[in-house]
């Protein structure tokens, strides 16, 4: 495994690679999970804390199965704190439930999204990351505004 603890730009690249693994056209759950330590902690924006790879993977699976349509994260800001092994990103998560992208979305949600938002919507949030000395994510803490009706046309 590559040692990514050497320079300040390494954590920045790790964040870029992590976000890219989420994004369409080919989101890769296995690659996303490879960024986490085995005992990582994940605090989703809407649920209790998840601990360990299995629990985090289970939380992410619906997103990668297309349950909310095609997903893309746009990162607006990135702050790297190399000495403390921390990073923060401010992002928008854009979902596309229109056409073929929405085929796995439950019908009531798909109809609501299409009627209210044209099938495309987004929400905003911030992720705070903690890294171990090898550069793997030991904590991911999400703070998001996605409670309906805060979603908006994307």
Backbone as a chain_set.jsonl record, in Angstrom:
{"seq": "XXXXXXXXXXXXXXXXXXXXXXXXXXXXXXXXXXXXXXXXXXXXXXXXXXXXXXXXXXXXXXXXXXXXXXXXXXXXXXXXXXXXXXXXXXXXXXXXXXXXXXXXXXXXXXXXXXXXXXXXXXXXXXXXXXXXXXXXXXXXXXXXXXXXXXXXXX", "coords": {"N": [[0.836, -1.179, 0.0], [0.495, 2.216, -0.778], [2.353, 4.777, 0.833], [0.809, 7.419, 2.128], [1.323, 9.471, 3.835], [3.24, 11.416, 3.665], [3.306, 14.099, 2.477], [1.582, 17.321, 2.438], [-0.167, 17.463, 0.227], [-0.974, 14.889, -0.221], [-3.201, 14.004, 1.389], [-5.124, 15.616, 0.278], [-5.244, 14.584, -2.332], [-6.134, 12.024, -1.71], [-8.725, 12.587, -0.769], [-9.824, 13.599, -3.153], [-9.708, 11.263, -4.748], [-11.348, 9.554, -3.261], [-13.882, 10.85, -3.421], [-14.22, 10.719, -6.192], [-14.602, 7.984, -6.511], [-17.211, 7.682, -5.69], [-18.7, 8.947, -7.662], [-20.692, 9.072, -10.655], [-19.779, 8.049, -14.011], [-19.351, 5.43, -13.16], [-19.71, 4.404, -10.268], [-17.947, 3.053, -7.473], [-18.202, 0.905, -5.046], [-16.542, -0.939, -3.706], [-14.04, 0.254, -4.055], [-14.467, 2.686, -2.681], [-14.782, 1.674, -0.08], [-12.231, 0.757, 0.378], [-10.78, 2.907, 1.235], [-11.207, 3.208, 3.923], [-10.313, 2.551, 7.366], [-10.304, -0.605, 9.132], [-11.683, -0.348, 11.538], [-13.131, 1.973, 11.316], [-15.148, 4.925, 11.885], [-18.329, 6.144, 11.053], [-20.428, 8.828, 10.762], [-23.427, 9.347, 9.622], [-25.458, 11.866, 8.023], [-28.042, 11.567, 8.868], [-28.575, 9.381, 10.495], [-27.816, 7.159, 13.306], [-24.41, 6.771, 14.507], [-22.118, 4.745, 12.669], [-20.054, 1.904, 12.971], [-17.097, 0.35, 11.925], [-16.145, -1.557, 9.009], [-18.149, -3.27, 7.829], [-20.609, -2.222, 8.753], [-20.488, 0.386, 7.75], [-20.312, -0.088, 5.009], [-22.823, -1.288, 4.574], [-24.459, 0.9, 5.024], [-23.801, 2.511, 2.821], [-24.528, 0.945, 0.615], [-27.245, 1.169, -0.595], [-27.016, 3.581, -2.065], [-25.093, 2.983, -3.996], [-26.389, 1.001, -5.338], [-28.156, 2.326, -6.844], [-30.5, 3.212, -5.73], [-31.368, 5.782, -5.247], [-31.161, 6.983, -7.643], [-28.912, 8.248, -10.204], [-25.893, 9.378, -8.869], [-23.913, 12.161, -7.961], [-21.185, 13.821, -6.583], [-20.308, 17.116, -6.078], [-17.585, 18.953, -5.234], [-17.101, 21.856, -3.467], [-15.441, 23.245, -1.689], [-12.338, 22.562, -0.067], [-10.521, 21.713, 2.706], [-7.458, 21.09, 4.11], [-5.838, 19.682, 6.827], [-3.014, 18.801, 7.483], [-1.044, 18.325, 9.641], [-2.698, 17.505, 11.765], [-4.011, 15.406, 10.643], [-6.512, 15.665, 9.298], [-9.351, 16.521, 7.275], [-11.657, 18.565, 5.491], [-14.556, 18.838, 3.537], [-16.794, 20.771, 1.557], [-19.804, 20.228, -0.055], [-22.068, 19.42, -2.8], [-24.578, 17.094, -3.27], [-25.747, 15.631, -6.051], [-28.574, 14.272, -7.471], [-29.957, 12.223, -9.966], [-32.92, 11.216, -11.048], [-34.238, 10.824, -13.332], [-35.332, 9.362, -16.419], [-33.425, 6.527, -17.463], [-31.694, 6.582, -15.319], [-33.251, 6.57, -13.043], [-34.289, 4.036, -12.69], [-34.037, 2.178, -10.568], [-35.079, 3.459, -8.429], [-37.495, 3.683, -5.882], [-40.928, 3.717, -6.829], [-42.827, 5.686, -5.665], [-41.046, 7.7, -4.665], [-39.637, 8.316, -6.987], [-41.712, 9.357, -8.615], [-42.478, 11.583, -7.077], [-40.059, 13.057, -7.104], [-39.806, 13.564, -9.835], [-42.166, 15.04, -10.372], [-41.969, 17.254, -8.631], [-39.316, 18.218, -8.819], [-38.393, 17.843, -11.375], [-37.075, 15.48, -11.672], [-34.446, 15.73, -11.051], [-32.357, 16.595, -8.39], [-30.753, 18.166, -5.561], [-28.69, 18.267, -2.618], [-26.943, 19.871, 0.072], [-23.851, 19.668, 1.899], [-21.378, 18.983, 4.465], [-18.401, 17.245, 4.968], [-16.345, 15.921, 7.437], [-13.232, 14.576, 7.777], [-11.204, 12.148, 9.382], [-7.938, 10.867, 9.536], [-5.802, 7.986, 9.633], [-2.302, 7.287, 10.385], [-1.366, 6.083, 8.1], [-2.838, 7.187, 6.125], [-5.429, 6.359, 5.693], [-9.01, 6.526, 6.013], [-10.231, 7.082, 9.155], [-12.34, 8.171, 10.39], [-15.428, 9.532, 9.377], [-17.473, 12.188, 9.194], [-20.554, 13.395, 8.622], [-22.39, 16.245, 7.831], [-25.332, 17.387, 6.848], [-27.805, 19.017, 4.768], [-30.576, 17.773, 4.04], [-33.184, 17.271, 4.579], [-36.492, 17.011, 3.598], [-38.446, 19.879, 2.868], [-35.951, 20.801, 1.886], [-34.441, 19.97, -0.252], [-33.474, 20.836, -3.534], [-33.955, 21.929, -6.932], [-31.62, 20.392, -9.098]], "CA": [[0.0, 0.0, 0.0], [1.232, 3.471, -0.898], [2.411, 5.6, 2.039], [0.31, 8.737, 1.751], [1.451, 10.374, 4.977], [4.466, 12.19, 3.527], [3.186, 15.506, 2.131], [0.235, 17.871, 2.601], [-1.024, 17.219, -0.926], [-1.439, 13.506, -0.249], [-4.565, 13.92, 1.899], [-5.967, 16.255, -0.724], [-5.447, 13.613, -3.414], [-6.98, 10.949, -1.175], [-10.106, 13.087, -0.791], [-10.246, 13.625, -4.565], [-9.911, 9.881, -5.197], [-12.503, 9.048, -2.528], [-15.08, 11.432, -4.027], [-14.33, 10.172, -7.557], [-15.128, 6.618, -6.433], [-18.663, 7.805, -5.524], [-19.367, 9.618, -8.762], [-21.035, 8.433, -11.91], [-20.682, 7.009, -14.481], [-19.097, 4.085, -12.627], [-19.401, 4.424, -8.84], [-17.267, 1.805, -7.1], [-18.319, 0.733, -3.606], [-15.338, -1.6, -3.19], [-12.97, 1.253, -3.991], [-14.797, 3.584, -1.569], [-14.522, 0.991, 1.185], [-10.782, 0.571, 0.534], [-10.215, 4.102, 1.865], [-11.494, 3.189, 5.356], [-9.677, 1.581, 8.262], [-11.245, -1.651, 9.524], [-12.477, 0.083, 12.691], [-13.549, 3.354, 11.059], [-16.419, 5.435, 12.385], [-19.038, 6.98, 10.089], [-21.622, 9.471, 11.275], [-24.225, 9.881, 8.515], [-26.202, 13.067, 8.354], [-29.429, 11.28, 9.241], [-28.719, 8.157, 11.288], [-26.773, 6.996, 14.333], [-23.044, 6.439, 14.111], [-21.817, 3.388, 12.194], [-18.675, 1.536, 13.309], [-16.541, -0.795, 11.223], [-16.327, -1.676, 7.552], [-19.424, -3.9, 7.455], [-21.701, -1.287, 9.019], [-20.368, 1.511, 6.814], [-20.669, -0.617, 3.688], [-24.284, -1.476, 4.541], [-25.045, 2.244, 4.915], [-23.56, 3.024, 1.471], [-25.023, 0.05, -0.442], [-28.37, 1.671, -1.406], [-26.556, 4.617, -2.987], [-24.375, 2.353, -5.101], [-27.346, 0.16, -6.06], [-29.015, 3.202, -7.64], [-31.793, 3.386, -5.055], [-31.74, 7.201, -5.299], [-30.807, 7.458, -8.971], [-27.492, 8.51, -10.444], [-25.4, 10.257, -7.828], [-22.65, 12.841, -8.251], [-20.78, 14.805, -5.585], [-19.503, 18.248, -6.527], [-16.891, 19.518, -4.08], [-16.917, 23.301, -3.601], [-14.317, 23.681, -0.867], [-11.577, 21.48, 0.559], [-9.539, 22.223, 3.667], [-6.592, 19.997, 4.549], [-5.056, 19.931, 8.044], [-2.061, 17.689, 7.452], [-0.454, 17.972, 10.939], [-3.675, 16.819, 12.612], [-4.585, 14.298, 9.861], [-7.924, 15.995, 9.139], [-9.752, 17.218, 6.053], [-13.07, 18.93, 5.436], [-15.038, 19.257, 2.225], [-18.172, 21.255, 1.422], [-20.211, 19.594, -1.305], [-23.469, 19.234, -3.182], [-24.864, 15.768, -3.818], [-26.749, 15.776, -7.106], [-29.228, 13.015, -7.825], [-30.739, 12.234, -11.197], [-33.884, 10.116, -11.048], [-34.954, 10.873, -14.605], [-34.988, 8.348, -17.41], [-32.813, 5.263, -17.048], [-31.035, 6.785, -14.025], [-34.182, 6.339, -11.954], [-34.933, 2.724, -12.797], [-34.018, 1.455, -9.294], [-35.666, 4.31, -7.397], [-38.883, 3.291, -5.6], [-41.868, 4.5, -7.637], [-43.328, 6.923, -5.044], [-39.981, 8.7, -4.618], [-39.358, 8.715, -8.37], [-42.802, 10.221, -9.074], [-42.356, 12.835, -6.337], [-38.888, 13.776, -7.61], [-40.086, 14.048, -11.193], [-43.208, 16.067, -10.341], [-41.561, 18.449, -7.894], [-37.972, 18.705, -9.148], [-37.988, 17.464, -12.726], [-36.265, 14.26, -11.621], [-33.075, 16.05, -10.626], [-32.311, 17.414, -7.186], [-29.463, 18.171, -4.874], [-28.614, 18.809, -1.271], [-25.61, 20.347, 0.406], [-23.342, 19.178, 3.166], [-19.968, 19.076, 4.819], [-17.807, 16.039, 5.541], [-15.098, 16.063, 8.179], [-12.522, 13.3, 7.723], [-10.029, 11.889, 10.221], [-7.092, 9.882, 8.885], [-4.735, 7.369, 10.425], [-0.97, 7.683, 9.904], [-1.154, 5.525, 6.763], [-3.648, 7.928, 5.167], [-6.762, 5.771, 5.522], [-10.054, 7.239, 6.749], [-10.62, 6.445, 10.415], [-13.6, 8.786, 10.768], [-16.101, 10.38, 8.379], [-18.579, 12.789, 9.91], [-21.317, 14.124, 7.622], [-23.374, 17.213, 8.289], [-25.993, 17.677, 5.584], [-29.141, 19.599, 4.735], [-31.337, 17.044, 3.03], [-34.546, 17.041, 5.037], [-37.476, 17.634, 2.713], [-38.292, 20.232, 1.455], [-34.717, 21.525, 1.623], [-33.872, 19.584, -1.535], [-33.77, 21.823, -4.551], [-33.64, 21.492, -8.292], [-30.184, 20.29, -9.319]], "C": [[0.879, 1.24, 0.0], [1.214, 4.231, 0.424], [1.996, 7.013, 1.667], [0.412, 9.73, 2.903], [2.595, 11.373, 4.817], [4.264, 13.689, 3.294], [1.749, 15.996, 2.284], [-0.692, 17.578, 1.43], [-1.553, 15.785, -0.96], [-2.865, 13.363, 0.277], [-5.543, 14.558, 0.923], [-6.261, 15.288, -1.872], [-6.319, 12.446, -2.95], [-8.446, 11.363, -1.188], [-10.627, 13.105, -2.226], [-10.564, 12.219, -5.066], [-11.139, 9.259, -4.534], [-13.804, 9.557, -3.158], [-15.292, 10.865, -5.432], [-14.909, 8.759, -7.546], [-16.639, 6.606, -6.229], [-19.369, 8.193, -6.811], [-19.633, 8.725, -9.951], [-19.963, 8.79, -12.932], [-20.429, 5.621, -13.887], [-18.72, 4.143, -11.147], [-18.895, 3.059, -8.39], [-17.248, 1.657, -5.573], [-17.086, 0.056, -3.023], [-14.182, -0.609, -3.066], [-13.225, 2.236, -2.848], [-14.427, 2.931, -0.246], [-13.025, 0.814, 1.432], [-10.102, 1.773, 1.194], [-10.338, 4.073, 3.388], [-10.609, 2.2, 6.112], [-10.733, 0.562, 8.666], [-12.173, -1.221, 10.653], [-12.986, 1.521, 12.548], [-14.925, 3.646, 11.656], [-17.022, 6.321, 11.294], [-20.289, 7.517, 10.77], [-22.373, 10.05, 10.08], [-24.984, 11.121, 8.969], [-27.579, 12.809, 8.915], [-29.607, 10.091, 10.179], [-27.678, 8.11, 12.396], [-25.432, 6.603, 13.718], [-22.931, 4.978, 13.694], [-20.354, 3.114, 12.498], [-18.269, 0.289, 12.556], [-16.952, -0.858, 9.765], [-17.699, -2.22, 7.176], [-20.59, -2.93, 7.64], [-21.671, -0.104, 8.058], [-20.777, 1.064, 5.415], [-22.185, -0.752, 3.556], [-24.985, -0.13, 4.376], [-24.918, 2.794, 3.494], [-24.229, 2.194, 0.369], [-26.213, 0.591, -1.236], [-27.957, 2.73, -2.42], [-25.909, 3.992, -4.22], [-25.257, 1.407, -5.909], [-28.309, 1.006, -6.895], [-30.361, 3.491, -7.001], [-32.28, 4.837, -5.078], [-31.389, 7.813, -6.65], [-29.299, 7.619, -9.111], [-27.034, 9.598, -9.491], [-24.066, 10.875, -8.259], [-22.382, 13.866, -7.155], [-19.911, 15.866, -6.238], [-18.895, 18.88, -5.285], [-16.612, 20.989, -4.359], [-15.683, 23.794, -2.861], [-13.652, 22.464, -0.254], [-10.526, 22.121, 1.452], [-8.764, 21.029, 4.203], [-5.792, 20.466, 5.766], [-4.113, 18.747, 8.206], [-1.496, 17.347, 8.839], [-1.404, 17.2, 11.853], [-4.408, 15.685, 11.898], [-6.096, 14.462, 9.721], [-8.138, 16.648, 7.779], [-11.246, 17.5, 6.145], [-13.401, 19.309, 4.003], [-16.479, 19.76, 2.363], [-18.625, 20.844, 0.035], [-21.701, 19.766, -1.576], [-23.575, 17.82, -3.718], [-26.008, 15.937, -4.798], [-27.262, 14.402, -7.487], [-30.031, 13.208, -9.092], [-31.622, 10.996, -11.195], [-34.669, 10.078, -12.348], [-34.496, 9.731, -15.508], [-34.431, 7.072, -16.823], [-32.139, 5.377, -15.681], [-31.94, 6.451, -12.85], [-34.795, 4.958, -11.905], [-34.972, 1.948, -11.487], [-34.636, 2.243, -8.146], [-37.097, 3.841, -7.145], [-39.857, 4.257, -6.271], [-42.384, 5.753, -6.921], [-42.272, 8.037, -4.992], [-39.668, 9.212, -6.017], [-40.432, 9.674, -8.888], [-42.751, 11.585, -8.387], [-41.214, 13.675, -6.91], [-39.145, 14.338, -9.0], [-41.102, 15.184, -11.182], [-42.699, 17.37, -9.718], [-40.256, 19.053, -8.4], [-37.507, 18.349, -10.56], [-37.089, 16.245, -12.765], [-34.833, 14.483, -11.187], [-33.131, 16.951, -9.404], [-30.944, 17.326, -6.549], [-29.661, 18.605, -3.435], [-27.158, 19.097, -0.967], [-25.167, 19.793, 1.741], [-21.857, 19.422, 3.318], [-19.557, 17.723, 5.375], [-16.51, 16.421, 6.235], [-14.47, 14.673, 8.23], [-11.39, 13.287, 8.744], [-9.258, 10.767, 9.543], [-6.125, 9.26, 9.871], [-3.392, 7.765, 9.817], [-0.651, 7.119, 8.528], [-2.005, 6.227, 5.708], [-5.007, 7.328, 4.896], [-7.753, 6.501, 6.422], [-10.429, 6.45, 7.996], [-11.925, 7.038, 10.946], [-14.127, 9.653, 9.647], [-17.382, 10.868, 9.037], [-19.307, 13.729, 8.956], [-22.345, 15.019, 8.287], [-24.051, 17.741, 7.031], [-27.371, 18.288, 5.793], [-29.928, 18.866, 3.655], [-32.751, 16.723, 3.468], [-35.506, 17.738, 4.072], [-38.155, 18.763, 3.459], [-37.023, 21.018, 1.147], [-34.029, 21.084, 0.332], [-34.287, 20.649, -2.534], [-33.424, 21.278, -5.927], [-32.133, 21.488, -8.494], [-29.808, 20.516, -10.746]], "O": [[1.889, 1.297, 0.701], [0.17, 4.32, 1.07], [2.729, 7.724, 0.979], [-0.325, 10.715, 2.944], [2.89, 12.112, 5.757], [5.0, 14.487, 3.874], [0.81, 15.2, 2.264], [-1.901, 17.456, 1.629], [-2.511, 15.511, -1.682], [-3.668, 12.66, -0.336], [-6.667, 14.082, 0.766], [-7.4, 15.189, -2.327], [-7.145, 11.942, -3.71], [-9.312, 10.577, -1.573], [-11.751, 12.673, -2.484], [-11.576, 12.01, -5.734], [-11.886, 8.521, -5.177], [-14.723, 8.774, -3.398], [-16.422, 10.565, -5.815], [-15.628, 8.377, -8.47], [-17.292, 5.617, -6.563], [-20.518, 7.807, -7.028], [-18.912, 7.764, -10.217], [-19.271, 9.787, -12.726], [-21.236, 4.717, -14.101], [-17.555, 3.955, -10.797], [-19.364, 2.028, -8.872], [-16.384, 2.216, -4.897], [-16.629, 0.441, -1.947], [-13.437, -0.635, -2.087], [-12.296, 2.584, -2.119], [-13.824, 3.57, 0.615], [-12.598, 0.73, 2.583], [-8.969, 1.662, 1.661], [-9.65, 4.827, 4.076], [-10.211, 1.163, 5.583], [-11.928, 0.833, 8.556], [-13.316, -1.673, 10.725], [-13.24, 2.198, 13.544], [-15.735, 2.75, 11.891], [-16.329, 7.138, 10.688], [-21.106, 6.754, 11.287], [-22.013, 11.113, 9.575], [-25.124, 11.377, 10.165], [-28.23, 13.736, 9.396], [-30.728, 9.831, 10.615], [-26.76, 8.93, 12.423], [-25.35, 6.165, 12.571], [-23.559, 4.096, 14.279], [-19.504, 3.984, 12.309], [-18.993, -0.707, 12.542], [-17.964, -0.292, 9.352], [-18.348, -1.676, 6.283], [-21.46, -2.832, 6.775], [-22.72, 0.356, 7.605], [-21.509, 1.771, 4.723], [-22.758, -0.371, 2.535], [-25.989, -0.032, 3.67], [-25.826, 3.471, 3.011], [-24.471, 2.717, -0.719], [-26.202, 0.485, -2.462], [-28.498, 2.769, -3.525], [-26.152, 4.424, -5.347], [-24.916, 1.05, -7.036], [-29.179, 0.464, -7.576], [-31.273, 3.971, -7.675], [-33.478, 5.09, -4.942], [-31.327, 9.036, -6.779], [-28.523, 7.187, -8.258], [-27.705, 10.617, -9.326], [-23.212, 10.206, -8.84], [-23.247, 14.682, -6.835], [-18.902, 15.555, -6.872], [-19.62, 19.298, -4.381], [-15.973, 21.334, -5.353], [-14.963, 24.664, -3.353], [-14.305, 21.464, 0.043], [-9.743, 22.962, 1.01], [-9.356, 20.068, 4.695], [-5.151, 21.516, 5.733], [-4.381, 17.817, 8.967], [-1.468, 16.168, 9.192], [-0.971, 16.344, 12.623], [-5.315, 15.073, 12.463], [-6.863, 13.535, 9.985], [-7.227, 17.248, 7.21], [-11.994, 16.769, 6.792], [-12.636, 20.006, 3.336], [-17.264, 19.252, 3.164], [-17.919, 21.08, -0.945], [-22.473, 20.192, -0.718], [-22.753, 17.396, -4.53], [-27.108, 16.339, -4.419], [-26.491, 13.49, -7.786], [-30.702, 14.225, -9.271], [-31.137, 9.871, -11.322], [-35.667, 9.365, -12.446], [-33.391, 9.209, -15.357], [-34.913, 6.589, -15.798], [-32.024, 4.384, -14.963], [-31.457, 6.089, -11.778], [-35.736, 4.731, -11.145], [-35.868, 1.124, -11.305], [-34.709, 1.752, -7.019], [-37.843, 3.62, -8.099], [-39.635, 5.468, -6.278], [-42.379, 6.821, -7.533], [-42.59, 9.198, -5.251], [-39.458, 10.41, -6.21], [-40.115, 10.681, -9.523], [-42.954, 12.617, -9.027], [-41.385, 14.866, -7.169], [-38.744, 15.462, -9.303], [-40.935, 16.175, -11.892], [-42.972, 18.457, -10.228], [-40.105, 20.274, -8.409], [-36.337, 18.541, -10.891], [-36.417, 15.994, -13.766], [-34.089, 13.525, -10.977], [-33.858, 17.944, -9.382], [-30.097, 16.524, -6.942], [-30.663, 19.227, -3.084], [-26.257, 18.625, -1.661], [-25.986, 19.488, 2.607], [-21.187, 19.976, 2.446], [-20.286, 17.125, 6.166], [-15.686, 17.152, 5.685], [-15.101, 13.713, 8.672], [-10.706, 14.291, 8.943], [-9.857, 9.821, 9.032], [-5.68, 9.906, 10.82], [-3.355, 8.504, 8.834], [0.245, 7.623, 7.851], [-1.91, 5.903, 4.525], [-5.683, 7.745, 3.956], [-7.377, 7.031, 7.468], [-10.882, 5.308, 7.916], [-12.544, 6.473, 11.848], [-13.381, 10.418, 9.036], [-18.259, 10.079, 9.39], [-18.749, 14.74, 8.528], [-23.073, 14.599, 9.187], [-23.434, 18.455, 6.241], [-28.01, 18.109, 6.83], [-29.946, 19.284, 2.497], [-33.45, 15.972, 2.788], [-35.342, 18.921, 3.772], [-38.427, 18.592, 4.647], [-37.024, 21.832, 0.224], [-33.116, 21.766, -0.133], [-35.331, 21.283, -2.386], [-32.695, 20.295, -6.06], [-31.443, 22.437, -8.121], [-28.627, 20.461, -11.089]]}, "num_chains": 1, "name": "protein.A"}
